[in-house]
Amino acid sequence: MPKSQTTPISGQASWQEIYAVPIADNGEALVPLSLTPEQLLVRSAYFEAGLTGALPECYAREAVLDRLLVAASLLPRHLRLVVLDGWRSKQVQMLLFEHCRYALAQAYPNADEARLTRMAEQYVAPQPKGAIASSPHATGGALDVTLASRDGKCLFFGAPFDFPGEISFTRYFEERLALNISLSDEEQCALENRRLLYRVMIAAGFVNYSSEWWHYEYGTQRWAHDGQHKTAIYGPKQLSLAPFSNLGKGDNP
């Protein structure tokens, strides 16, 4: 892969368009992501932040883990992928949306209710009204990721994870260059780090959500929409950590 390559322009479909994509769930299980520490680092950001209902482990579908390992293998040897979040329950998703909306209300006190909701929807998926559609993280097909050096230092991306502002847009620094705005050395570093993360994740089969440099998806309705697949292969998924949850469902020991 070339060292530096411009992150391509991609349109952003509305949530109505995304949630209209058909789903044919393939039944893949959710698996923990922290069992391959040689290739991946896992740090449950919302659990560490004390968010009610957040889990200490990050989970995703089986094929998502496979593709994460591919992405990790494409990185320079001195870097590792860091997973900050994966599967979320419906309750955690709704709570995050309200937290984001509240933060935006504090930052934009003159914004009306409709504008605040639209702004929040750029950074946290709204809960779909239908029973079939699902917010990306609730499927186990969406991930929040960043990069760190082998000695444990997170790389600089220009905006922190979950920051609800335009500087978090994946192409923010690309657009500044397109306008002939000079970047500082720090901004150039953030640009290169975003390009690198984008390249390895796209090469591994993921799609990016353009409002968040850290957010990537596989198998979801957005993945199907952006990749022109007929259906998503992941729908809403429940996670049960109870040891006897499958008893009586026909599974043999």
C-alpha positions in Angstrom: 0.0 0.0 0.0 1.2 3.5 -0.7 2.2 5.5 2.3 -0.2 8.4 1.7 -3.4 8.2 -0.3 -6.3 10.7 -0.2 -9.4 9.3 1.5 -12.0 9.2 -1.2 -15.2 11.3 -1.2 -18.3 9.3 -0.3 -21.9 10.3 0.0 -23.7 9.9 3.2 -27.1 8.3 3.0 -29.9 9.3 5.4 -30.9 7.0 8.2 -34.2 6.5 6.4 -32.3 5.1 3.4 -30.0 3.0 5.5 -32.9 1.5 7.6 -34.8 0.7 4.4 -32.2 -1.9 3.2 -33.5 -5.5 3.6 -31.8 -7.8 6.1 -31.2 -11.5 5.7 -29.3 -12.3 9.0 -26.9 -15.1 8.6 -27.0 -16.2 12.2 -23.4 -15.6 13.0 -22.6 -15.5 16.7 -21.2 -12.6 18.7 -17.7 -13.3 19.9 -15.4 -11.5 22.3 -12.6 -9.4 20.7 -10.0 -9.4 23.4 -8.7 -13.0 22.9 -6.1 -12.0 20.3 -3.9 -9.5 22.2 -1.0 -10.1 19.9 -2.9 -8.5 17.0 -5.7 -6.4 18.7 -6.0 -4.2 21.7 -9.5 -4.0 23.2 -10.5 -1.2 25.6 -14.2 -0.8 26.3 -14.5 3.0 26.2 -18.1 3.2 27.5 -17.5 0.8 30.3 -14.5 2.8 31.4 -16.6 5.9 31.3 -19.2 4.3 33.6 -22.1 4.3 31.1 -25.0 2.3 32.5 -25.3 -1.1 30.7 -21.9 -0.9 29.0 -19.9 -4.2 29.1 -16.2 -4.6 30.1 -15.6 -6.7 26.9 -16.2 -5.6 23.3 -18.1 -8.1 21.1 -18.7 -8.4 17.4 -19.8 -11.0 14.8 -17.4 -13.8 13.9 -16.6 -12.5 10.4 -16.1 -9.0 11.8 -13.3 -10.4 14.0 -11.8 -12.2 11.0 -11.7 -8.9 9.1 -10.3 -7.0 12.0 -7.4 -9.4 12.1 -6.9 -8.8 8.3 -6.8 -5.1 8.9 -4.3 -5.5 11.8 -2.0 -7.5 9.5 -1.9 -4.7 7.0 -0.6 -2.2 9.6 3.1 -1.3 9.9 4.7 -3.6 12.5 5.1 -0.9 15.1 1.3 -0.2 15.2 -1.8 -2.1 16.5 -5.5 -1.7 16.1 -7.4 -0.6 19.2 -11.1 -1.5 19.5 -13.0 1.0 21.6 -16.6 -0.4 21.1 -18.5 -3.0 19.3 -21.9 -4.5 19.9 -24.3 -2.4 22.0 -27.6 -3.2 23.5 -30.7 -1.1 22.5 -30.7 0.5 25.9 -27.0 1.6 25.7 -27.7 3.0 22.2 -30.6 5.0 23.4 -28.7 6.3 26.4 -25.8 7.4 24.2 -28.1 9.2 21.9 -29.6 11.2 24.8 -26.1 11.9 26.2 -25.0 13.3 22.8 -28.1 15.3 22.4 -27.7 16.8 25.9 -24.1 17.7 25.2 -25.0 19.4 22.0 -27.8 21.4 23.8 -25.2 22.7 26.2 -22.9 23.7 23.3 -25.7 25.2 21.1 -28.2 26.7 23.6 -30.1 28.6 20.8 -30.7 25.4 18.7 -34.3 24.2 18.6 -35.3 20.6 19.4 -35.4 19.5 15.8 -32.0 20.9 15.0 -30.5 19.2 18.1 -32.0 15.9 17.1 -30.6 16.2 13.6 -27.2 17.1 14.9 -27.2 14.2 17.4 -28.1 11.8 14.5 -24.9 12.6 12.8 -22.9 11.0 15.7 -25.2 8.5 17.3 -27.6 6.3 15.3 -31.3 7.0 16.2 -33.4 4.0 17.2 -35.3 2.8 14.1 -39.1 2.6 14.3 -39.4 -0.7 12.6 -38.8 -4.1 14.3 -36.5 -5.3 11.6 -34.1 -2.5 11.1 -31.4 -1.9 13.7 -28.8 0.7 14.7 -25.4 -0.6 13.4 -23.8 -1.3 16.7 -26.8 -3.4 17.8 -26.1 -5.8 15.0 -22.6 -6.6 16.1 -21.3 -5.4 12.7 -20.1 -1.9 13.7 -16.9 -1.1 15.4 -15.2 2.0 16.9 -11.4 1.7 16.4 -8.2 3.7 16.6 -4.5 3.0 16.4 -1.8 2.8 19.0 2.0 2.2 18.9 3.4 -1.0 20.3 4.6 0.9 23.3 1.0 1.8 24.2 0.7 5.4 22.8 -2.5 6.2 21.0 -2.0 8.0 17.7 -3.3 11.5 17.1 -6.4 11.8 14.9 -7.2 15.5 15.4 -10.4 14.9 17.3 -11.0 12.5 20.3 -13.2 9.5 19.9 -16.9 10.4 20.1 -16.3 14.2 19.7 -19.6 15.5 18.1 -18.2 18.1 15.7 -17.2 18.5 12.1 -13.5 18.0 12.9 -14.5 14.3 13.6 -15.6 13.9 9.9 -13.3 11.4 8.3 -12.4 13.8 5.5 -12.2 17.0 7.6 -8.5 17.6 6.9 -8.8 16.4 3.3 -11.5 19.1 2.7 -9.2 21.7 4.2 -6.5 20.8 1.8 -9.0 20.9 -1.1 -9.7 24.5 0.0 -5.9 25.3 -0.1 -5.8 25.7 3.7 -2.4 24.9 5.0 -2.2 22.2 7.7 0.0 22.4 10.7 2.4 19.6 11.4 0.0 18.2 14.0 -2.9 18.4 11.6 -0.8 16.7 8.9 -0.1 13.9 11.3 -3.8 13.5 12.1 -4.5 13.4 8.3 -2.0 10.7 7.7 -3.3 8.6 10.6 -6.8 8.8 9.3 -5.7 7.8 5.9 -3.8 4.8 7.3 -6.7 3.6 9.4 -9.1 4.1 6.5 -6.9 2.2 4.1 -6.5 -0.9 6.2 -10.1 -1.1 7.3 -11.5 -0.6 3.8 -8.9 -3.2 2.5 -10.3 -5.7 5.0 -13.9 -5.2 3.8 -15.3 -2.6 6.1 -17.1 0.7 5.2 -16.6 3.9 7.0 -19.3 6.2 8.5 -18.2 9.6 7.1 -19.1 11.6 10.2 -16.8 9.6 12.4 -13.2 8.8 11.6 -13.3 5.9 14.1 -16.5 4.1 12.9 -16.4 1.2 10.5 -19.0 -1.4 9.6 -19.3 -4.9 8.0 -22.5 -6.8 7.2 -24.8 -4.0 8.3 -27.4 -2.1 6.4 -24.9 0.7 5.7 -22.4 -1.9 4.4 -25.0 -3.3 2.1 -26.1 0.2 0.9 -22.6 1.5 0.3 -21.3 -1.7 -1.2 -24.5 -2.2 -3.3 -25.2 -5.6 -1.8 -28.8 -6.8 -2.1 -29.2 -7.3 1.7 -27.5 -6.8 4.9 -26.3 -10.0 6.5 -26.6 -8.7 10.1 -29.7 -7.6 11.9 -30.4 -6.8 15.5 -28.7 -9.3 17.8 -29.1 -10.2 21.4 -26.1 -11.0 23.6 -26.6 -13.4 26.5 -23.8 -14.1 28.9 -25.8 -16.5 31.0 -24.1 -19.9 30.9 -27.4 -21.9 30.5 -29.0 -19.5 28.0 -29.2 -22.1 25.1 -30.5 -25.0 27.3 -33.7 -26.4 25.7 -33.1 -24.8 22.3 -32.1 -28.0 20.6 -28.3 -27.7 21.0 -26.5 -30.9 22.0 -23.8 -30.6 24.7 
